[in-house]
Amino acid sequence: MAKQGRFITFEGGEGSGKSTQIRRLSAALEKRAIPHIVTREPGGSPGAEEIRALVLKGDPARWNPLTEALLFYAARADHTERTIKPALAEGQWVICDRYSDSSYAYQGGGRGLARETVRRIEAIAINDFKPDLTLILDMPVDIGLKRSIGRQGNSETRFEEMDITFHERMRKTFLDIAKRAPDRCVVIDANQDIDSVEQAVFQVLKKRFRLK
């Protein structure tokens, strides 16, 4: 039987550099011959990718907070069962761009859906399944939005178009999540150069998983 893999998620606001750090972590794991997959949310399975277009494109007011949360968790349930859990069972590490903490931050903190409502949906959809480690890349909202809006060819801008108070509430919620789950979550200062962020990320993994 294969050794159970590790489930690592990256979280943070818009433009926080998650995609870059995930690529760099993947390269580091590849160098160490650690089998792994890189995936994302919403998405990561055929069904979930179809839902992605519904929630990331269109008018910011397209969905109310509850409908939006249900859509995200429908995608997450499919992604978890079809992609994440099978990979972990095969002994692979799973590196995921966002997971359930984003629903607490976006639909909960950002859009005002009660935390308990999100928790109840989570319990039904994924049975409170949690990552082994969550890295929260934190930076000032205005800097992150400037980075995100400046990306070329990005059509998935529904959340970037929400007002800055939404993003401030979201950032505050991510930091609150880290305080609530210190054994799982580590906050990384993303407002520094890319190499320094990469080093900070890898130091956490070295400590948690004894990587060399």
mmCIF file of the C-alpha atoms, coordinates in Angstrom:
data_MODEL
# 
_entry.id   MODEL 
# 
loop_
_atom_site.group_PDB 
_atom_site.id 
_atom_site.type_symbol 
_atom_site.label_atom_id 
_atom_site.label_alt_id 
_atom_site.label_comp_id 
_atom_site.label_asym_id 
_atom_site.label_entity_id 
_atom_site.label_seq_id 
_atom_site.pdbx_PDB_ins_code 
_atom_site.Cartn_x 
_atom_site.Cartn_y 
_atom_site.Cartn_z 
_atom_site.occupancy 
_atom_site.B_iso_or_equiv 
_atom_site.pdbx_formal_charge 
_atom_site.auth_seq_id 
_atom_site.auth_comp_id 
_atom_site.auth_asym_id 
_atom_site.auth_atom_id 
_atom_site.pdbx_PDB_model_num 
ATOM 1   C CA . MET A 1 1   ? 0.000   0.000  0.000   1.00 0.00 ? 1   MET A CA 1 
ATOM 2   C CA . ALA A 1 2   ? 1.326   3.464  -0.944  1.00 0.00 ? 2   ALA A CA 1 
ATOM 3   C CA . LYS A 1 3   ? 2.205   5.877  1.806   1.00 0.00 ? 3   LYS A CA 1 
ATOM 4   C CA . GLN A 1 4   ? -0.502  8.512  2.314   1.00 0.00 ? 4   GLN A CA 1 
ATOM 5   C CA . GLY A 1 5   ? 0.392   11.804 0.635   1.00 0.00 ? 5   GLY A CA 1 
ATOM 6   C CA . ARG A 1 6   ? 0.305   15.356 1.989   1.00 0.00 ? 6   ARG A CA 1 
ATOM 7   C CA . PHE A 1 7   ? -2.388  17.906 1.208   1.00 0.00 ? 7   PHE A CA 1 
ATOM 8   C CA . ILE A 1 8   ? -1.054  21.479 1.066   1.00 0.00 ? 8   ILE A CA 1 
ATOM 9   C CA . THR A 1 9   ? -3.159  24.511 0.183   1.00 0.00 ? 9   THR A CA 1 
ATOM 10  C CA . PHE A 1 10  ? -2.237  28.080 -0.693  1.00 0.00 ? 10  PHE A CA 1 
ATOM 11  C CA . GLU A 1 11  ? -4.647  30.846 0.282   1.00 0.00 ? 11  GLU A CA 1 
ATOM 12  C CA . GLY A 1 12  ? -4.692  34.634 0.109   1.00 0.00 ? 12  GLY A CA 1 
ATOM 13  C CA . GLY A 1 13  ? -6.279  37.625 -1.536  1.00 0.00 ? 13  GLY A CA 1 
ATOM 14  C CA . GLU A 1 14  ? -6.175  38.625 -5.176  1.00 0.00 ? 14  GLU A CA 1 
ATOM 15  C CA . GLY A 1 15  ? -2.660  39.138 -6.532  1.00 0.00 ? 15  GLY A CA 1 
ATOM 16  C CA . SER A 1 16  ? -0.909  37.595 -3.545  1.00 0.00 ? 16  SER A CA 1 
ATOM 17  C CA . GLY A 1 17  ? 1.367   35.445 -5.721  1.00 0.00 ? 17  GLY A CA 1 
ATOM 18  C CA . LYS A 1 18  ? -0.075  31.994 -5.022  1.00 0.00 ? 18  LYS A CA 1 
ATOM 19  C CA . SER A 1 19  ? 0.354   30.698 -8.571  1.00 0.00 ? 19  SER A CA 1 
ATOM 20  C CA . THR A 1 20  ? 4.022   31.691 -8.691  1.00 0.00 ? 20  THR A CA 1 
ATOM 21  C CA . GLN A 1 21  ? 4.824   30.080 -5.346  1.00 0.00 ? 21  GLN A CA 1 
ATOM 22  C CA . ILE A 1 22  ? 2.925   26.913 -6.269  1.00 0.00 ? 22  ILE A CA 1 
ATOM 23  C CA . ARG A 1 23  ? 4.988   26.575 -9.443  1.00 0.00 ? 23  ARG A CA 1 
ATOM 24  C CA . ARG A 1 24  ? 8.186   27.034 -7.456  1.00 0.00 ? 24  ARG A CA 1 
ATOM 25  C CA . LEU A 1 25  ? 7.149   24.527 -4.800  1.00 0.00 ? 25  LEU A CA 1 
ATOM 26  C CA . SER A 1 26  ? 6.248   22.016 -7.507  1.00 0.00 ? 26  SER A CA 1 
ATOM 27  C CA . ALA A 1 27  ? 9.726   22.432 -8.996  1.00 0.00 ? 27  ALA A CA 1 
ATOM 28  C CA . ALA A 1 28  ? 11.305  21.879 -5.572  1.00 0.00 ? 28  ALA A CA 1 
ATOM 29  C CA . LEU A 1 29  ? 9.285   18.689 -5.025  1.00 0.00 ? 29  LEU A CA 1 
ATOM 30  C CA . GLU A 1 30  ? 10.165  17.492 -8.524  1.00 0.00 ? 30  GLU A CA 1 
ATOM 31  C CA . LYS A 1 31  ? 13.833  17.999 -7.746  1.00 0.00 ? 31  LYS A CA 1 
ATOM 32  C CA . ARG A 1 32  ? 13.437  15.834 -4.645  1.00 0.00 ? 32  ARG A CA 1 
ATOM 33  C CA . ALA A 1 33  ? 11.545  13.125 -6.571  1.00 0.00 ? 33  ALA A CA 1 
ATOM 34  C CA . ILE A 1 34  ? 8.424   13.625 -4.449  1.00 0.00 ? 34  ILE A CA 1 
ATOM 35  C CA . PRO A 1 35  ? 5.372   12.530 -6.471  1.00 0.00 ? 35  PRO A CA 1 
ATOM 36  C CA . HIS A 1 36  ? 2.752   15.254 -6.509  1.00 0.00 ? 36  HIS A CA 1 
ATOM 37  C CA . ILE A 1 37  ? -0.008  16.968 -8.425  1.00 0.00 ? 37  ILE A CA 1 
ATOM 38  C CA . VAL A 1 38  ? -0.880  20.646 -8.701  1.00 0.00 ? 38  VAL A CA 1 
ATOM 39  C CA . THR A 1 39  ? -4.551  21.552 -8.768  1.00 0.00 ? 39  THR A CA 1 
ATOM 40  C CA . ARG A 1 40  ? -6.814  24.544 -8.186  1.00 0.00 ? 40  ARG A CA 1 
ATOM 41  C CA . GLU A 1 41  ? -10.162 25.789 -6.976  1.00 0.00 ? 41  GLU A CA 1 
ATOM 42  C CA . PRO A 1 42  ? -12.688 26.326 -8.214  1.00 0.00 ? 42  PRO A CA 1 
ATOM 43  C CA . GLY A 1 43  ? -11.804 23.554 -10.622 1.00 0.00 ? 43  GLY A CA 1 
ATOM 44  C CA . GLY A 1 44  ? -9.471  20.593 -10.525 1.00 0.00 ? 44  GLY A CA 1 
ATOM 45  C CA . SER A 1 45  ? -11.934 18.078 -11.972 1.00 0.00 ? 45  SER A CA 1 
ATOM 46  C CA . PRO A 1 46  ? -14.027 18.204 -15.167 1.00 0.00 ? 46  PRO A CA 1 
ATOM 47  C CA . GLY A 1 47  ? -17.267 19.030 -13.365 1.00 0.00 ? 47  GLY A CA 1 
ATOM 48  C CA . ALA A 1 48  ? -15.647 21.584 -11.094 1.00 0.00 ? 48  ALA A CA 1 
ATOM 49  C CA . GLU A 1 49  ? -14.026 23.334 -14.048 1.00 0.00 ? 49  GLU A CA 1 
ATOM 50  C CA . GLU A 1 50  ? -17.474 23.846 -15.575 1.00 0.00 ? 50  GLU A CA 1 
ATOM 51  C CA . ILE A 1 51  ? -18.661 25.508 -12.361 1.00 0.00 ? 51  ILE A CA 1 
ATOM 52  C CA . ARG A 1 52  ? -15.535 27.723 -12.348 1.00 0.00 ? 52  ARG A CA 1 
ATOM 53  C CA . ALA A 1 53  ? -16.826 29.767 -15.284 1.00 0.00 ? 53  ALA A CA 1 
ATOM 54  C CA . LEU A 1 54  ? -20.103 30.378 -13.462 1.00 0.00 ? 54  LEU A CA 1 
ATOM 55  C CA . VAL A 1 55  ? -18.522 31.843 -10.337 1.00 0.00 ? 55  VAL A CA 1 
ATOM 56  C CA . LEU A 1 56  ? -15.449 33.691 -11.639 1.00 0.00 ? 56  LEU A CA 1 
ATOM 57  C CA . LYS A 1 57  ? -16.962 35.473 -14.651 1.00 0.00 ? 57  LYS A CA 1 
ATOM 58  C CA . GLY A 1 58  ? -19.818 37.918 -15.015 1.00 0.00 ? 58  GLY A CA 1 
ATOM 59  C CA . ASP A 1 59  ? -21.228 40.718 -12.944 1.00 0.00 ? 59  ASP A CA 1 
ATOM 60  C CA . PRO A 1 60  ? -20.092 40.898 -9.287  1.00 0.00 ? 60  PRO A CA 1 
ATOM 61  C CA . ALA A 1 61  ? -23.759 40.729 -8.215  1.00 0.00 ? 61  ALA A CA 1 
ATOM 62  C CA . ARG A 1 62  ? -24.462 37.685 -10.404 1.00 0.00 ? 62  ARG A CA 1 
ATOM 63  C CA . TRP A 1 63  ? -25.057 35.410 -7.376  1.00 0.00 ? 63  TRP A CA 1 
ATOM 64  C CA . ASN A 1 64  ? -26.189 36.062 -3.839  1.00 0.00 ? 64  ASN A CA 1 
ATOM 65  C CA . PRO A 1 65  ? -23.721 34.899 -1.125  1.00 0.00 ? 65  PRO A CA 1 
ATOM 66  C CA . LEU A 1 66  ? -25.558 31.660 -0.296  1.00 0.00 ? 66  LEU A CA 1 
ATOM 67  C CA . THR A 1 67  ? -25.959 30.561 -3.923  1.00 0.00 ? 67  THR A CA 1 
ATOM 68  C CA . GLU A 1 68  ? -22.308 31.401 -4.529  1.00 0.00 ? 68  GLU A CA 1 
ATOM 69  C CA . ALA A 1 69  ? -21.175 29.321 -1.544  1.00 0.00 ? 69  ALA A CA 1 
ATOM 70  C CA . LEU A 1 70  ? -23.275 26.361 -2.687  1.00 0.00 ? 70  LEU A CA 1 
ATOM 71  C CA . LEU A 1 71  ? -21.731 26.542 -6.168  1.00 0.00 ? 71  LEU A CA 1 
ATOM 72  C CA . PHE A 1 72  ? -18.208 26.652 -4.753  1.00 0.00 ? 72  PHE A CA 1 
ATOM 73  C CA . TYR A 1 73  ? -18.880 23.681 -2.478  1.00 0.00 ? 73  TYR A CA 1 
ATOM 74  C CA . ALA A 1 74  ? -20.497 21.701 -5.283  1.00 0.00 ? 74  ALA A CA 1 
ATOM 75  C CA . ALA A 1 75  ? -17.270 22.153 -7.242  1.00 0.00 ? 75  ALA A CA 1 
ATOM 76  C CA . ARG A 1 76  ? -15.207 21.365 -4.148  1.00 0.00 ? 76  ARG A CA 1 
ATOM 77  C CA . ALA A 1 77  ? -17.082 18.146 -3.401  1.00 0.00 ? 77  ALA A CA 1 
ATOM 78  C CA . ASP A 1 78  ? -16.417 16.873 -6.925  1.00 0.00 ? 78  ASP A CA 1 
ATOM 79  C CA . HIS A 1 79  ? -12.786 18.019 -6.855  1.00 0.00 ? 79  HIS A CA 1 
ATOM 80  C CA . THR A 1 80  ? -12.163 16.381 -3.475  1.00 0.00 ? 80  THR A CA 1 
ATOM 81  C CA . GLU A 1 81  ? -13.628 13.011 -4.392  1.00 0.00 ? 81  GLU A CA 1 
ATOM 82  C CA . ARG A 1 82  ? -12.374 12.756 -7.981  1.00 0.00 ? 82  ARG A CA 1 
ATOM 83  C CA . THR A 1 83  ? -8.930  14.357 -7.732  1.00 0.00 ? 83  THR A CA 1 
ATOM 84  C CA . ILE A 1 84  ? -7.611  15.112 -4.253  1.00 0.00 ? 84  ILE A CA 1 
ATOM 85  C CA . LYS A 1 85  ? -8.454  11.983 -2.285  1.00 0.00 ? 85  LYS A CA 1 
ATOM 86  C CA . PRO A 1 86  ? -7.406  9.521  -5.032  1.00 0.00 ? 86  PRO A CA 1 
ATOM 87  C CA . ALA A 1 87  ? -4.039  11.274 -5.399  1.00 0.00 ? 87  ALA A CA 1 
ATOM 88  C CA . LEU A 1 88  ? -3.446  11.225 -1.640  1.00 0.00 ? 88  LEU A CA 1 
ATOM 89  C CA . ALA A 1 89  ? -4.373  7.538  -1.480  1.00 0.00 ? 89  ALA A CA 1 
ATOM 90  C CA . GLU A 1 90  ? -1.708  6.831  -4.109  1.00 0.00 ? 90  GLU A CA 1 
ATOM 91  C CA . GLY A 1 91  ? 0.889   8.521  -1.934  1.00 0.00 ? 91  GLY A CA 1 
ATOM 92  C CA . GLN A 1 92  ? 1.101   11.722 -3.965  1.00 0.00 ? 92  GLN A CA 1 
ATOM 93  C CA . TRP A 1 93  ? 1.325   15.171 -2.467  1.00 0.00 ? 93  TRP A CA 1 
ATOM 94  C CA . VAL A 1 94  ? -1.476  17.510 -3.517  1.00 0.00 ? 94  VAL A CA 1 
ATOM 95  C CA . ILE A 1 95  ? -0.644  21.203 -3.912  1.00 0.00 ? 95  ILE A CA 1 
ATOM 96  C CA . CYS A 1 96  ? -3.868  23.171 -4.290  1.00 0.00 ? 96  CYS A CA 1 
ATOM 97  C CA . ASP A 1 97  ? -4.476  26.810 -5.191  1.00 0.00 ? 97  ASP A CA 1 
ATOM 98  C CA . ARG A 1 98  ? -7.306  27.579 -2.712  1.00 0.00 ? 98  ARG A CA 1 
ATOM 99  C CA . TYR A 1 99  ? -9.636  25.274 -0.796  1.00 0.00 ? 99  TYR A CA 1 
ATOM 100 C CA . SER A 1 100 ? -12.413 25.664 1.776   1.00 0.00 ? 100 SER A CA 1 
ATOM 101 C CA . ASP A 1 101 ? -10.765 28.556 3.666   1.00 0.00 ? 101 ASP A CA 1 
ATOM 102 C CA . SER A 1 102 ? -11.515 30.692 0.615   1.00 0.00 ? 102 SER A CA 1 
ATOM 103 C CA . SER A 1 103 ? -15.243 30.151 1.121   1.00 0.00 ? 103 SER A CA 1 
ATOM 104 C CA . TYR A 1 104 ? -14.989 31.392 4.709   1.00 0.00 ? 104 TYR A CA 1 
ATOM 105 C CA . ALA A 1 105 ? -13.012 34.418 3.488   1.00 0.00 ? 105 ALA A CA 1 
ATOM 106 C CA . TYR A 1 106 ? -14.885 35.272 0.273   1.00 0.00 ? 106 TYR A CA 1 
ATOM 107 C CA . GLN A 1 107 ? -18.501 34.256 0.856   1.00 0.00 ? 107 GLN A CA 1 
ATOM 108 C CA . GLY A 1 108 ? -18.227 34.520 4.651   1.00 0.00 ? 108 GLY A CA 1 
ATOM 109 C CA . GLY A 1 109 ? -16.072 37.515 5.574   1.00 0.00 ? 109 GLY A CA 1 
ATOM 110 C CA . GLY A 1 110 ? -16.213 39.276 2.229   1.00 0.00 ? 110 GLY A CA 1 
ATOM 111 C CA . ARG A 1 111 ? -19.887 38.834 1.354   1.00 0.00 ? 111 ARG A CA 1 
ATOM 112 C CA . GLY A 1 112 ? -21.325 38.519 4.847   1.00 0.00 ? 112 GLY A CA 1 
ATOM 113 C CA . LEU A 1 113 ? -22.536 34.913 4.893   1.00 0.00 ? 113 LEU A CA 1 
ATOM 114 C CA . ALA A 1 114 ? -22.592 33.661 8.482   1.00 0.00 ? 114 ALA A CA 1 
ATOM 115 C CA . ARG A 1 115 ? -19.591 31.529 9.429   1.00 0.00 ? 115 ARG A CA 1 
ATOM 116 C CA . GLU A 1 116 ? -21.891 28.842 10.814  1.00 0.00 ? 116 GLU A CA 1 
ATOM 117 C CA . THR A 1 117 ? -23.738 28.650 7.486   1.00 0.00 ? 117 THR A CA 1 
ATOM 118 C CA . VAL A 1 118 ? -20.459 28.067 5.651   1.00 0.00 ? 118 VAL A CA 1 
ATOM 119 C CA . ARG A 1 119 ? -19.462 25.465 8.236   1.00 0.00 ? 119 ARG A CA 1 
ATOM 120 C CA . ARG A 1 120 ? -22.727 23.559 7.808   1.00 0.00 ? 120 ARG A CA 1 
ATOM 121 C CA . ILE A 1 121 ? -22.361 23.514 4.017   1.00 0.00 ? 121 ILE A CA 1 
ATOM 122 C CA . GLU A 1 122 ? -18.766 22.345 4.425   1.00 0.00 ? 122 GLU A CA 1 
ATOM 123 C CA . ALA A 1 123 ? -19.834 19.509 6.729   1.00 0.00 ? 123 ALA A CA 1 
ATOM 124 C CA . ILE A 1 124 ? -22.301 18.237 4.130   1.00 0.00 ? 124 ILE A CA 1 
ATOM 125 C CA . ALA A 1 125 ? -20.169 18.749 1.019   1.00 0.00 ? 125 ALA A CA 1 
ATOM 126 C CA . ILE A 1 126 ? -16.739 17.510 2.149   1.00 0.00 ? 126 ILE A CA 1 
ATOM 127 C CA . ASN A 1 127 ? -17.348 16.144 5.659   1.00 0.00 ? 127 ASN A CA 1 
ATOM 128 C CA . ASP A 1 128 ? -15.039 18.830 7.125   1.00 0.00 ? 128 ASP A CA 1 
ATOM 129 C CA . PHE A 1 129 ? -12.066 17.428 5.176   1.00 0.00 ? 129 PHE A CA 1 
ATOM 130 C CA . LYS A 1 130 ? -9.018  19.627 5.877   1.00 0.00 ? 130 LYS A CA 1 
ATOM 131 C CA . PRO A 1 131 ? -5.523  20.119 4.398   1.00 0.00 ? 131 PRO A CA 1 
ATOM 132 C CA . ASP A 1 132 ? -2.429  19.026 6.306   1.00 0.00 ? 132 ASP A CA 1 
ATOM 133 C CA . LEU A 1 133 ? -0.959  22.505 5.854   1.00 0.00 ? 133 LEU A CA 1 
ATOM 134 C CA . THR A 1 134 ? -2.341  25.832 4.663   1.00 0.00 ? 134 THR A CA 1 
ATOM 135 C CA . LEU A 1 135 ? -0.036  28.674 3.641   1.00 0.00 ? 135 LEU A CA 1 
ATOM 136 C CA . ILE A 1 136 ? -1.767  32.052 3.692   1.00 0.00 ? 136 ILE A CA 1 
ATOM 137 C CA . LEU A 1 137 ? 0.045   34.592 1.525   1.00 0.00 ? 137 LEU A CA 1 
ATOM 138 C CA . ASP A 1 138 ? -0.761  37.963 3.052   1.00 0.00 ? 138 ASP A CA 1 
ATOM 139 C CA . MET A 1 139 ? -0.239  41.427 1.615   1.00 0.00 ? 139 MET A CA 1 
ATOM 140 C CA . PRO A 1 140 ? -1.972  44.841 1.635   1.00 0.00 ? 140 PRO A CA 1 
ATOM 141 C CA . VAL A 1 141 ? -5.167  44.755 -0.396  1.00 0.00 ? 141 VAL A CA 1 
ATOM 142 C CA . ASP A 1 142 ? -4.338  47.719 -2.636  1.00 0.00 ? 142 ASP A CA 1 
ATOM 143 C CA . ILE A 1 143 ? -1.010  46.196 -3.709  1.00 0.00 ? 143 ILE A CA 1 
ATOM 144 C CA . GLY A 1 144 ? -2.548  42.792 -4.433  1.00 0.00 ? 144 GLY A CA 1 
ATOM 145 C CA . LEU A 1 145 ? -5.406  44.254 -6.471  1.00 0.00 ? 145 LEU A CA 1 
ATOM 146 C CA . LYS A 1 146 ? -2.996  46.365 -8.512  1.00 0.00 ? 146 LYS A CA 1 
ATOM 147 C CA . ARG A 1 147 ? -1.021  43.213 -9.348  1.00 0.00 ? 147 ARG A CA 1 
ATOM 148 C CA . SER A 1 148 ? -4.128  41.202 -10.169 1.00 0.00 ? 148 SER A CA 1 
ATOM 149 C CA . ILE A 1 149 ? -5.839  43.797 -12.327 1.00 0.00 ? 149 ILE A CA 1 
ATOM 150 C CA . GLY A 1 150 ? -2.613  44.293 -14.274 1.00 0.00 ? 150 GLY A CA 1 
ATOM 151 C CA . ARG A 1 151 ? -2.471  40.690 -15.466 1.00 0.00 ? 151 ARG A CA 1 
ATOM 152 C CA . GLN A 1 152 ? -2.687  40.235 -19.209 1.00 0.00 ? 152 GLN A CA 1 
ATOM 153 C CA . GLY A 1 153 ? -5.521  38.195 -20.680 1.00 0.00 ? 153 GLY A CA 1 
ATOM 154 C CA . ASN A 1 154 ? -7.330  37.535 -17.386 1.00 0.00 ? 154 ASN A CA 1 
ATOM 155 C CA . SER A 1 155 ? -11.093 37.265 -17.932 1.00 0.00 ? 155 SER A CA 1 
ATOM 156 C CA . GLU A 1 156 ? -11.897 35.811 -14.500 1.00 0.00 ? 156 GLU A CA 1 
ATOM 157 C CA . THR A 1 157 ? -12.228 39.171 -12.799 1.00 0.00 ? 157 THR A CA 1 
ATOM 158 C CA . ARG A 1 158 ? -15.589 38.954 -11.035 1.00 0.00 ? 158 ARG A CA 1 
ATOM 159 C CA . PHE A 1 159 ? -14.092 39.161 -7.545  1.00 0.00 ? 159 PHE A CA 1 
ATOM 160 C CA . GLU A 1 160 ? -11.444 41.748 -8.454  1.00 0.00 ? 160 GLU A CA 1 
ATOM 161 C CA . GLU A 1 161 ? -14.315 44.032 -9.490  1.00 0.00 ? 161 GLU A CA 1 
ATOM 162 C CA . MET A 1 162 ? -15.877 43.978 -6.011  1.00 0.00 ? 162 MET A CA 1 
ATOM 163 C CA . ASP A 1 163 ? -15.270 47.056 -3.859  1.00 0.00 ? 163 ASP A CA 1 
ATOM 164 C CA . ILE A 1 164 ? -12.171 47.415 -1.724  1.00 0.00 ? 164 ILE A CA 1 
ATOM 165 C CA . THR A 1 165 ? -14.086 46.970 1.544   1.00 0.00 ? 165 THR A CA 1 
ATOM 166 C CA . PHE A 1 166 ? -14.969 43.451 0.386   1.00 0.00 ? 166 PHE A CA 1 
ATOM 167 C CA . HIS A 1 167 ? -11.266 42.691 -0.080  1.00 0.00 ? 167 HIS A CA 1 
ATOM 168 C CA . GLU A 1 168 ? -10.348 44.215 3.298   1.00 0.00 ? 168 GLU A CA 1 
ATOM 169 C CA . ARG A 1 169 ? -12.927 42.023 5.052   1.00 0.00 ? 169 ARG A CA 1 
ATOM 170 C CA . MET A 1 170 ? -11.646 39.019 3.148   1.00 0.00 ? 170 MET A CA 1 
ATOM 171 C CA . ARG A 1 171 ? -8.037  39.682 4.211   1.00 0.00 ? 171 ARG A CA 1 
ATOM 172 C CA . LYS A 1 172 ? -9.117  40.086 7.833   1.00 0.00 ? 172 LYS A CA 1 
ATOM 173 C CA . THR A 1 173 ? -10.964 36.757 7.652   1.00 0.00 ? 173 THR A CA 1 
ATOM 174 C CA . PHE A 1 174 ? -7.921  34.908 6.303   1.00 0.00 ? 174 PHE A CA 1 
ATOM 175 C CA . LEU A 1 175 ? -5.855  36.226 9.226   1.00 0.00 ? 175 LEU A CA 1 
ATOM 176 C CA . ASP A 1 176 ? -8.614  35.203 11.633  1.00 0.00 ? 176 ASP A CA 1 
ATOM 177 C CA . ILE A 1 177 ? -8.620  31.688 10.131  1.00 0.00 ? 177 ILE A CA 1 
ATOM 178 C CA . ALA A 1 178 ? -4.877  31.453 10.810  1.00 0.00 ? 178 ALA A CA 1 
ATOM 179 C CA . LYS A 1 179 ? -5.464  32.389 14.458  1.00 0.00 ? 179 LYS A CA 1 
ATOM 180 C CA . ARG A 1 180 ? -8.247  29.833 14.795  1.00 0.00 ? 180 ARG A CA 1 
ATOM 181 C CA . ALA A 1 181 ? -6.143  26.997 13.307  1.00 0.00 ? 181 ALA A CA 1 
ATOM 182 C CA . PRO A 1 182 ? -2.479  27.659 14.203  1.00 0.00 ? 182 PRO A CA 1 
ATOM 183 C CA . ASP A 1 183 ? -1.542  23.986 13.894  1.00 0.00 ? 183 ASP A CA 1 
ATOM 184 C CA . ARG A 1 184 ? -2.634  23.945 10.257  1.00 0.00 ? 184 ARG A CA 1 
ATOM 185 C CA . CYS A 1 185 ? -2.170  27.520 9.011   1.00 0.00 ? 185 CYS A CA 1 
ATOM 186 C CA . VAL A 1 186 ? 0.958   29.632 8.558   1.00 0.00 ? 186 VAL A CA 1 
ATOM 187 C CA . VAL A 1 187 ? 0.841   33.260 7.424   1.00 0.00 ? 187 VAL A CA 1 
ATOM 188 C CA . ILE A 1 188 ? 3.562   34.259 4.956   1.00 0.00 ? 188 ILE A CA 1 
ATOM 189 C CA . ASP A 1 189 ? 4.404   37.913 4.274   1.00 0.00 ? 189 ASP A CA 1 
ATOM 190 C CA . ALA A 1 190 ? 3.821   38.081 0.516   1.00 0.00 ? 190 ALA A CA 1 
ATOM 191 C CA . ASN A 1 191 ? 4.742   41.763 0.296   1.00 0.00 ? 191 ASN A CA 1 
ATOM 192 C CA . GLN A 1 192 ? 8.402   40.990 -0.320  1.00 0.00 ? 192 GLN A CA 1 
ATOM 193 C CA . ASP A 1 193 ? 10.389  39.776 -3.306  1.00 0.00 ? 193 ASP A CA 1 
ATOM 194 C CA . ILE A 1 194 ? 9.437   36.460 -4.899  1.00 0.00 ? 194 ILE A CA 1 
ATOM 195 C CA . ASP A 1 195 ? 12.619  34.650 -3.839  1.00 0.00 ? 195 ASP A CA 1 
ATOM 196 C CA . SER A 1 196 ? 12.115  35.652 -0.190  1.00 0.00 ? 196 SER A CA 1 
ATOM 197 C CA . VAL A 1 197 ? 8.540   34.387 -0.248  1.00 0.00 ? 197 VAL A CA 1 
ATOM 198 C CA . GLU A 1 198 ? 9.703   31.113 -1.777  1.00 0.00 ? 198 GLU A CA 1 
ATOM 199 C CA . GLN A 1 199 ? 12.316  30.716 0.937   1.00 0.00 ? 199 GLN A CA 1 
ATOM 200 C CA . ALA A 1 200 ? 9.751   31.399 3.659   1.00 0.00 ? 200 ALA A CA 1 
ATOM 201 C CA . VAL A 1 201 ? 7.376   28.824 2.158   1.00 0.00 ? 201 VAL A CA 1 
ATOM 202 C CA . PHE A 1 202 ? 10.047  26.157 1.949   1.00 0.00 ? 202 PHE A CA 1 
ATOM 203 C CA . GLN A 1 203 ? 11.226  26.797 5.508   1.00 0.00 ? 203 GLN A CA 1 
ATOM 204 C CA . VAL A 1 204 ? 7.714   25.957 6.686   1.00 0.00 ? 204 VAL A CA 1 
ATOM 205 C CA . LEU A 1 205 ? 7.700   22.711 4.697   1.00 0.00 ? 205 LEU A CA 1 
ATOM 206 C CA . LYS A 1 206 ? 11.136  21.741 5.963   1.00 0.00 ? 206 LYS A CA 1 
ATOM 207 C CA . LYS A 1 207 ? 9.929   22.148 9.525   1.00 0.00 ? 207 LYS A CA 1 
ATOM 208 C CA . ARG A 1 208 ? 6.538   20.446 9.060   1.00 0.00 ? 208 ARG A CA 1 
ATOM 209 C CA . PHE A 1 209 ? 7.527   17.576 6.794   1.00 0.00 ? 209 PHE A CA 1 
ATOM 210 C CA . ARG A 1 210 ? 11.283  17.296 7.368   1.00 0.00 ? 210 ARG A CA 1 
ATOM 211 C CA . LEU A 1 211 ? 12.179  18.113 3.813   1.00 0.00 ? 211 LEU A CA 1 
ATOM 212 C CA . LYS A 1 212 ? 15.824  18.685 2.934   1.00 0.00 ? 212 LYS A CA 1 
# 
